[in-house]
Amino acid sequence: MNLKFLFGAEEPPESAAPACDTCDLSPLLPVNGRPVLECNDIHFSYHDGLPILSGISFCIQPGETVALCGPNGSGKTTLLKVIAGLLRPDRGAIALGGAELTRDAASQAFRRVGILFQDPNDQLFCSHVSEDVAFGLEGIGLPKDEIRVRVMEALKLTEAEHLAQRPIHHLSLGEMKRVALAGLIAMRAPLLVLDEPTSGLDPAAMRHLVELIRHLNRRHKYAFLIVTHEMDLVPQVAERVLVMETGRLLADRDARGVLTDIPLLEHARLEPPAITKYFFEKFKRDGTPGRRLPLSVEDALNGD
């Protein structure tokens, strides 16, 4: 695609990017009030017959933020592929926005769920940033003017508008993740699935991504399913936690309930947030194990 398709000039004019506070890239929510994702008794095995998913059931409501945690081999990646329609479950049903994800509907799953892969190189394949953000919009046949506005709004929302004409191979890892996320936002899918979103990021890029996730959720009401091994990230971005172990759902509770349940985390081979672990051991030494455990530095400073 020629970049002038979007901008008609060597550099995008200021008027092409509406102010973030006035743009509308809010998700297209289900009209029937149904959850954005429903997994009902999902089972899946590969050709060797070994069960990878065994009876997974949960749902995510519009605007909800959920973390999916578990050790390597617990089935998290396979579950994501099933949710995206890339794999068909052996048994059970998945619904996206109230519409069952059948074999025929799988090719349209991207309209209801956007997935940010752990390595953005796996989903950025156009030569320049604006082309890549526009790719999905072209695929659903939107008018050129609407594509141009959505692209610039999405890039502005992810603070990547200055990258609009940058070649993809000139981006840092953090910039690539923001651009990939901009492409998902432009589609306005109500559920965004992020696979290890902070993997490989430096602390500054990680903080930027956390703030972006919070903004998209609180201001624009996107729902998130965030797969992560970084347990310190969980209390920053999720209000609910799913814990998987050997293909089964071991826990589905609020974030505090999971992150302060040290025996549960040890059983699932997961570490609590560093500060939670520190105070758990401190309270145990002090003989006050029943005190409320902090999930973050802010919790500890505020005495929560």
C-alpha positions as CSV (number, residue, x, y, z in Angstrom):
1,M,0.0,0.0,0.0
2,N,1.2,3.5,-0.8
3,L,1.3,5.7,2.3
4,K,-0.4,8.4,0.3
5,F,-3.5,6.2,0.4
6,L,-3.8,7.3,4.0
7,F,-2.4,10.8,4.1
8,G,-2.0,12.2,0.6
9,A,1.2,13.9,1.7
10,E,4.7,13.0,2.8
11,E,3.9,13.7,6.5
12,P,0.4,13.3,8.1
13,P,-1.2,16.7,8.7
14,E,-2.1,17.6,12.3
15,S,-5.7,17.6,11.4
16,A,-5.5,13.9,10.5
17,A,-5.2,12.9,14.1
18,P,-8.1,13.9,16.3
19,A,-7.4,14.6,19.9
20,C,-7.3,11.4,22.0
21,D,-9.9,12.8,24.4
22,T,-12.4,13.4,21.6
23,C,-11.9,10.3,19.4
24,D,-14.2,7.3,19.6
25,L,-12.4,4.0,19.3
26,S,-14.5,2.5,22.0
27,P,-15.2,-1.2,21.5
28,L,-18.2,-2.5,19.7
29,L,-19.9,-4.2,22.6
30,P,-22.4,-7.1,22.3
31,V,-25.9,-5.6,21.8
32,N,-27.5,-8.5,23.7
33,G,-25.7,-7.8,27.0
34,R,-23.8,-11.1,26.8
35,P,-20.2,-11.6,28.0
36,V,-17.5,-10.7,25.5
37,L,-16.1,-14.3,26.0
38,E,-17.7,-17.5,27.2
39,C,-15.8,-20.7,27.4
40,N,-18.0,-23.7,28.3
41,D,-16.4,-27.0,29.2
42,I,-13.6,-26.8,26.7
43,H,-11.6,-29.9,26.0
44,F,-8.7,-30.2,23.5
45,S,-6.1,-32.8,22.6
46,Y,-3.4,-32.9,19.9
47,H,-3.0,-35.9,17.6
48,D,-1.1,-37.9,20.2
49,G,-4.4,-38.0,22.2
50,L,-2.8,-36.4,25.3
51,P,-5.4,-34.0,26.8
52,I,-4.1,-30.4,26.8
53,L,-7.4,-28.7,28.0
54,S,-9.8,-30.5,30.3
55,G,-13.1,-28.9,31.1
56,I,-12.2,-25.2,30.9
57,S,-15.2,-22.9,31.7
58,F,-15.2,-19.2,32.4
59,C,-16.5,-15.9,31.0
60,I,-15.3,-12.4,30.7
61,Q,-17.8,-9.4,30.9
62,P,-17.5,-6.2,28.9
63,G,-14.8,-3.9,30.4
64,E,-13.4,-6.6,32.7
65,T,-9.7,-7.2,33.2
66,V,-8.6,-10.8,33.7
67,A,-5.1,-12.3,34.1
68,L,-4.4,-15.8,33.0
69,C,-1.5,-17.4,34.8
70,G,0.1,-20.8,35.0
71,P,3.4,-22.5,34.6
72,N,4.8,-23.6,31.2
73,G,2.9,-26.5,29.8
74,S,-0.3,-25.6,31.7
75,G,-2.2,-25.1,28.4
76,K,-2.4,-21.3,28.3
77,T,-1.1,-20.9,24.7
78,T,-3.4,-23.7,23.4
79,L,-6.4,-22.0,25.1
80,L,-5.6,-18.7,23.4
81,K,-5.5,-20.5,20.0
82,V,-8.9,-22.0,20.7
83,I,-10.3,-18.7,21.7
84,A,-8.9,-17.1,18.5
85,G,-10.5,-19.8,16.4
86,L,-7.1,-21.2,15.3
87,L,-7.9,-24.5,16.9
88,R,-11.2,-26.3,17.2
89,P,-12.0,-27.8,20.7
90,D,-12.7,-31.5,20.8
91,R,-15.7,-30.8,23.1
92,G,-17.4,-27.7,24.5
93,A,-18.3,-24.3,23.1
94,I,-16.9,-20.8,22.8
95,A,-19.0,-17.7,22.3
96,L,-17.6,-14.3,21.4
97,G,-20.0,-11.5,22.1
98,G,-22.8,-14.0,22.3
99,A,-22.0,-15.5,18.9
100,E,-20.9,-19.1,19.0
101,L,-17.4,-19.6,17.5
102,T,-18.3,-22.3,14.9
103,R,-15.9,-23.6,12.2
104,D,-17.6,-21.3,9.7
105,A,-17.4,-18.3,12.0
106,A,-13.8,-18.8,13.0
107,S,-12.5,-16.6,10.1
108,Q,-14.5,-13.7,11.5
109,A,-13.3,-14.0,15.1
110,F,-11.0,-11.0,14.7
111,R,-14.0,-8.8,14.7
112,R,-14.7,-9.7,18.4
113,V,-11.3,-10.5,19.8
114,G,-7.9,-9.0,19.1
115,I,-4.8,-10.9,20.0
116,L,-1.4,-9.3,20.7
117,F,1.2,-12.0,20.3
118,Q,4.2,-12.3,22.6
119,D,6.5,-11.5,19.6
120,P,5.0,-8.7,17.6
121,N,7.0,-9.8,14.6
122,D,4.5,-12.6,14.3
123,Q,1.7,-10.1,13.4
124,L,3.4,-7.0,11.8
125,F,4.1,-7.9,8.2
126,C,3.5,-4.7,6.2
127,S,6.5,-2.5,5.3
128,H,5.3,0.7,7.2
129,V,3.4,1.4,10.4
130,S,0.3,3.0,9.0
131,E,-0.1,0.2,6.4
132,D,-0.1,-2.4,9.1
133,V,-2.6,-0.6,11.3
134,A,-4.8,-0.2,8.3
135,F,-4.6,-3.8,7.1
136,G,-7.5,-5.2,9.1
137,L,-9.7,-2.3,8.3
138,E,-9.1,-2.7,4.6
139,G,-10.0,-6.4,4.9
140,I,-13.5,-5.6,6.2
141,G,-14.0,-3.0,3.4
142,L,-14.2,0.3,5.3
143,P,-14.2,3.5,3.2
144,K,-10.7,5.1,2.8
145,D,-11.6,8.2,4.8
146,E,-12.8,6.1,7.8
147,I,-9.6,4.0,7.6
148,R,-7.4,7.1,7.6
149,V,-9.2,8.5,10.7
150,R,-9.2,5.2,12.6
151,V,-5.5,4.6,11.9
152,M,-4.5,8.0,13.1
153,E,-6.8,7.8,16.2
154,A,-5.4,4.4,17.1
155,L,-1.8,5.6,16.7
156,K,-2.5,8.7,18.7
157,L,-4.2,6.6,21.4
158,T,-1.2,4.4,21.7
159,E,1.1,7.5,21.6
160,A,2.6,6.2,18.3
161,E,1.3,8.8,15.8
162,H,4.9,10.0,15.2
163,L,5.7,6.5,13.9
164,A,3.0,6.5,11.2
165,Q,5.4,6.5,8.3
166,R,8.2,4.6,10.0
167,P,9.4,1.3,8.5
168,I,8.4,-1.6,10.7
169,H,12.0,-2.9,10.9
170,H,13.1,0.5,12.3
171,L,10.9,0.1,15.5
172,S,12.1,-1.0,18.9
173,L,10.3,-3.9,20.6
174,G,8.2,-1.5,22.7
175,E,7.2,0.5,19.7
176,M,6.3,-2.7,17.8
177,K,4.0,-3.8,20.6
178,R,2.3,-0.4,20.6
179,V,1.8,-0.4,16.9
180,A,0.4,-4.0,17.0
181,L,-2.0,-2.9,19.7
182,A,-3.0,0.1,17.6
183,G,-4.0,-2.3,14.8
184,L,-6.3,-4.2,17.3
185,I,-7.8,-1.0,18.7
186,A,-8.6,0.3,15.2
187,M,-10.8,-2.8,14.7
188,R,-12.7,-2.0,17.9
189,A,-12.9,-5.6,19.1
190,P,-14.4,-5.6,22.6
191,L,-11.9,-8.2,24.0
192,L,-8.1,-7.7,23.7
193,V,-6.0,-10.8,24.5
194,L,-2.3,-10.0,25.4
195,D,0.2,-12.9,25.4
196,E,3.1,-12.0,27.8
197,P,2.8,-8.3,26.8
198,T,5.8,-7.1,28.9
199,S,8.2,-9.8,27.7
200,G,11.4,-8.3,26.6
201,L,10.5,-4.7,27.5
202,D,12.7,-2.4,29.5
203,P,11.2,-0.8,32.7
204,A,10.2,2.4,30.9
205,A,8.5,0.6,28.1
206,M,6.7,-1.7,30.6
207,R,5.3,1.3,32.5
208,H,4.1,2.9,29.3
209,L,2.3,-0.3,28.3
210,V,0.7,-0.7,31.7
211,E,-0.6,2.9,31.6
212,L,-1.9,2.2,28.1
213,I,-3.8,-0.9,29.2
214,R,-5.3,1.0,32.1
215,H,-6.4,3.8,29.8
216,L,-8.0,1.5,27.3
217,N,-9.9,-0.3,30.0
218,R,-10.9,2.7,32.2
219,R,-11.6,5.3,29.5
220,H,-12.6,3.2,26.5
221,K,-14.0,0.1,28.4
222,Y,-12.0,-2.6,26.5
223,A,-12.0,-6.0,28.2
224,F,-8.6,-7.7,28.6
225,L,-7.4,-11.2,29.0
226,I,-3.7,-10.9,29.9
227,V,-1.5,-14.0,29.8
228,T,1.6,-13.4,32.0
229,H,4.3,-15.0,34.1
230,E,5.1,-11.6,35.6
231,M,3.1,-11.8,38.8
232,D,4.2,-8.3,39.8
233,L,2.3,-7.1,36.7
234,V,-1.0,-8.8,37.7
235,P,-2.2,-6.3,40.4
236,Q,-1.4,-3.4,38.1
237,V,-3.6,-4.5,35.2
238,A,-6.1,-7.2,36.4
239,E,-9.0,-7.3,38.8
240,R,-9.5,-11.1,38.4
241,V,-7.1,-14.0,38.0
242,L,-7.4,-17.4,36.4
243,V,-4.8,-20.0,37.4
244,M,-4.3,-23.0,35.1
245,E,-2.5,-26.2,35.9
246,T,-2.1,-29.2,33.6
247,G,-5.0,-28.1,31.4
248,R,-7.4,-27.4,34.2
249,L,-8.7,-24.3,35.8
250,L,-7.2,-24.4,39.3
251,A,-8.6,-21.0,40.5
252,D,-10.9,-18.2,39.3
253,R,-11.0,-15.4,41.9
254,D,-10.4,-11.8,42.4
255,A,-6.8,-10.7,42.1
256,R,-6.2,-10.2,45.9
257,G,-7.7,-13.6,46.7
258,V,-5.3,-15.3,44.3
259,L,-2.2,-13.3,44.8
260,T,-2.3,-13.6,48.6
261,D,-3.0,-17.3,48.6
262,I,0.6,-18.4,48.9
263,P,-0.2,-22.2,49.2
264,L,-2.3,-22.0,46.0
265,L,0.5,-20.2,44.1
266,E,3.1,-22.6,45.3
267,H,0.9,-25.5,44.2
268,A,0.6,-23.9,40.7
269,R,4.4,-23.2,40.6
270,L,3.9,-19.5,40.6
271,E,5.5,-16.8,42.6
272,P,3.4,-14.1,44.3
273,P,4.4,-10.4,43.7
274,A,7.8,-9.8,45.2
275,I,6.4,-7.3,47.8
276,T,3.6,-9.7,48.8
277,K,6.1,-12.5,49.3
278,Y,8.3,-10.2,51.4
279,F,5.5,-9.2,53.7
280,F,4.2,-12.7,53.9
281,E,7.5,-14.0,55.2
282,K,7.9,-10.9,57.5
283,F,4.4,-11.3,59.1
284,K,5.2,-15.0,59.5
285,R,8.4,-14.2,61.3
286,D,6.7,-11.6,63.4
287,G,3.9,-13.9,64.4
288,T,1.2,-11.9,62.7
289,P,0.4,-14.1,59.6
290,G,-3.2,-12.9,59.5
291,R,-2.4,-9.3,58.6
292,R,-3.5,-7.9,55.2
293,L,-0.8,-8.5,52.6
294,P,0.1,-5.7,50.2
295,L,0.1,-6.4,46.5
296,S,2.2,-3.4,45.5
297,V,4.5,-0.7,46.8
298,E,1.6,1.6,46.9
299,D,-0.4,-0.8,49.0
300,A,2.5,-1.1,51.5
301,L,3.0,2.7,51.7
302,N,-0.7,3.2,52.3
303,G,-0.8,0.5,54.9
304,D,-3.4,-1.5,53.0
